[in-house]
């Protein structure tokens, strides 16, 4: 992995851009996207189960 200053800057920018694109393409809210776990995603069935939302970095609310 390249640890140059530019590379270290690009990593969070790339992750943020990926979240924005995923949010736009799926219709998920950002908190729902960030609260996803592997168990929530069914790739063969092409389904995503929204069971929680991230309200803040330390608080996750379960969907009812």
C-alpha positions in Angstrom: 0.0 0.0 0.0 1.2 3.4 -0.9 1.6 5.6 2.2 2.4 8.9 0.4 0.5 12.0 1.7 -1.7 12.1 -1.4 -2.6 8.4 -1.1 -3.5 8.9 2.5 -5.8 11.8 1.5 -7.4 9.8 -1.4 -8.5 6.9 0.7 -11.2 8.7 2.8 -12.2 10.6 -0.3 -12.6 7.4 -2.3 -14.6 5.8 0.6 -16.9 8.8 0.8 -17.5 8.8 -2.9 -18.3 5.1 -2.9 -20.9 5.8 -0.1 -22.5 8.6 -2.1 -22.7 6.5 -5.2 -24.1 3.5 -3.3 -26.7 5.8 -1.6 -27.7 7.3 -5.0 -28.0 3.9 -6.7 -29.9 2.1 -4.0 -32.1 4.7 -2.5 -30.7 3.9 1.0 -30.2 6.7 3.5 -26.6 7.1 4.5 -27.2 5.9 8.1 -28.9 2.7 6.7 -26.0 2.1 4.4 -23.4 2.6 7.1 -25.3 0.2 9.5 -25.3 -2.7 7.0 -23.7 -6.0 7.9 -22.8 -9.0 5.8 -25.9 -10.8 7.1 -28.1 -8.0 5.7 -26.9 -8.4 2.1 -28.1 -11.3 -0.1 -26.1 -11.1 -3.3 -27.6 -14.1 -5.1 -31.1 -13.0 -4.2 -30.2 -9.4 -5.0 -31.8 -8.2 -1.7 -30.7 -5.9 1.1 -32.4 -6.1 4.5 -32.5 -2.8 6.3 -32.5 -3.7 10.0 -30.8 -0.7 11.6 -29.7 2.8 10.9 -26.6 4.6 12.2 -27.6 7.8 14.1 -24.1 8.8 15.2 -20.7 7.0 15.3 -21.6 5.4 18.6 -25.4 4.9 18.3 -27.2 2.4 16.2 -31.0 2.3 16.2 -32.7 -1.0 15.2 -35.4 -0.6 12.5 -38.9 -1.5 13.7 
